């Protein structure tokens, strides 16, 4: 977790709160994979898949930029229609 915070510039307090909140709804790593966009995109059927518009601030205090960029790359590699708009700025 510390490596993620260091790498992304995420706010440690936000990450701590997000982890606590997540543990209320997701029991373990296996269950998380059922909801994780980074795992779900690998199994998305390209035929009939919705078109995505995805944007994220480069300086997002939640650390979302890294995952958003990975999601966009995976989707585009698979042929999913996606508009990826990285933004200069924070979360909102």
ABEGO torsion letter per residue (X at the ends): XAAAAAAAGBBAAAAAAAAAAAAAABABAAAAAAABAAAAAAABBABGBBBBBBBBBAABAAGAAAAAAAAAAAAAAAGBBBBBBBBBEBAX
